[in-house]
Amino acid sequence: MQNKKKILVIVLLVLNCFDNRSTKLIEKSKYYYPNEEKFQEFIQEIAGKQEIDWMFAKAIIIKESHYADHLVSLSGAVGLMQL
């Protein structure tokens, strides 16, 4: 039984070496928001004026609207942060 586990681990490691997917492609497809660059400077500027961490503001925007500034929620919240 122990030998089967070792063989399985080795096979999985070898297969992982032959995984030809680009890490950058995976990261970009999973975390890429087309409008992010458009609003980046604005978010940093306003967050600085409001004395909050701009990464916190960015996290709220990603969670609420994924940088889609045209969205309106069912309760009527609008904008990037859905306020």
C-alpha positions, 0 to 999 in steps of 0.5 A: 500500500505504501508503495502505491502511494509513493508511485502516485505521488511521483506520477502526480509530480511528473505530470505537474512538470508537463503542465504547459499552462502559463502561470501568467495566463491563469492569473490574468484570466482569473483576476483580470478586470478590463476597467481596473487600469482606468480607475486605478489612479482615481481610487488611489487619489480618493482613498488618500483624501478619505484617509483609507487604504486604497487596497481596501477600497479596491477590494470592495470594488472587486467584491461589489462590482468587478469594476463594472461602473454601470451596474445597478443592484436590485436594491438600487445601489450604483457605482463601483462600490455599490453604495 
